[in-house]
Amino acid sequence: GGIVSYLCSMLERNNPDLLYIVLSFLKKLSVFGSNKDEMVEKDICKKLNRFIPCQNALLTQTALRLLFNLSFDNEVRERVSAI
């Protein structure tokens, strides 16, 4: 896997600073179709679920922005509604 795969696996960590950087980077990468597809393949919607809501408002906000970028994809919308 590439950078998207690596970053998606980092979402399981618990360090808030690391998580913020990872979520921010994924948000920037999500505007490119191939990256978005890889995020969907890695089931990112379920991984983002733990941040909405969470104790850290910045992580919640960044996760929601990433989800917003991904939400333009029909498959992502279906997966989110299934959670």
C-alpha positions as CSV (number, residue, x, y, z in Angstrom):
1,G,0.0,0.0,0.0
2,G,0.9,3.6,-0.4
3,I,0.7,6.7,1.8
4,V,-3.1,6.5,2.0
5,S,-3.0,3.0,3.3
6,Y,-0.3,3.9,5.8
7,L,-2.2,7.0,7.0
8,C,-5.5,5.0,7.4
9,S,-3.7,2.5,9.6
10,M,-2.5,5.4,11.7
11,L,-6.1,6.3,12.6
12,E,-6.1,3.5,15.2
13,R,-3.4,5.3,17.3
14,N,-4.4,7.4,20.3
15,N,-2.0,10.4,20.2
16,P,-4.2,13.5,19.5
17,D,-1.4,15.4,17.8
18,L,-0.6,12.6,15.5
19,L,-4.3,12.0,14.7
20,Y,-4.8,15.6,13.8
21,I,-1.8,15.5,11.4
22,V,-3.1,12.3,9.9
23,L,-6.7,13.5,9.5
24,S,-5.5,16.8,8.0
25,F,-3.3,15.0,5.5
26,L,-6.0,12.6,4.5
27,K,-8.4,15.5,4.1
28,K,-6.0,17.1,1.6
29,L,-5.4,13.8,-0.2
30,S,-9.1,13.1,-0.4
31,V,-9.7,15.6,-3.2
32,F,-7.9,13.3,-5.6
33,G,-10.0,10.4,-7.0
34,S,-7.5,7.6,-6.7
35,N,-6.8,8.6,-3.0
36,K,-10.5,8.8,-2.3
37,D,-11.0,5.3,-3.8
38,E,-8.2,3.9,-1.7
39,M,-9.7,5.5,1.5
40,V,-13.1,3.9,0.7
41,E,-11.3,0.5,0.1
42,K,-9.6,0.8,3.5
43,D,-13.1,1.4,5.1
44,I,-12.2,4.9,6.3
45,C,-15.8,5.6,7.2
46,K,-15.8,3.1,10.1
47,K,-12.4,4.4,11.2
48,L,-13.6,8.0,11.3
49,N,-16.7,7.0,13.4
50,R,-14.6,7.1,16.6
51,F,-14.0,10.8,16.1
52,I,-17.6,11.9,15.7
53,P,-18.0,12.9,18.4
54,C,-14.9,12.7,20.6
55,Q,-13.4,14.6,23.5
56,N,-11.1,16.6,21.2
57,A,-13.2,19.2,19.2
58,L,-10.3,19.7,16.7
59,L,-10.2,16.0,15.8
60,T,-14.0,15.9,15.4
61,Q,-14.0,19.0,13.2
62,T,-11.1,17.7,11.0
63,A,-12.8,14.2,10.7
64,L,-16.1,15.9,9.7
65,R,-14.2,17.9,7.0
66,L,-12.6,14.8,5.7
67,L,-16.0,13.1,5.6
68,F,-17.5,16.0,3.8
69,N,-14.8,15.7,1.1
70,L,-15.5,12.0,0.8
71,S,-19.3,12.5,0.8
72,F,-19.4,13.5,-2.9
73,D,-18.9,9.8,-3.6
74,N,-22.1,7.7,-3.7
75,E,-20.5,4.7,-2.2
76,V,-19.2,6.8,0.7
77,R,-22.7,8.2,1.4
78,E,-24.1,4.6,1.4
79,R,-21.5,3.4,3.8
80,V,-22.0,6.4,6.2
81,S,-25.7,5.9,6.2
82,A,-25.2,2.2,7.1
83,I,-23.1,3.0,10.2
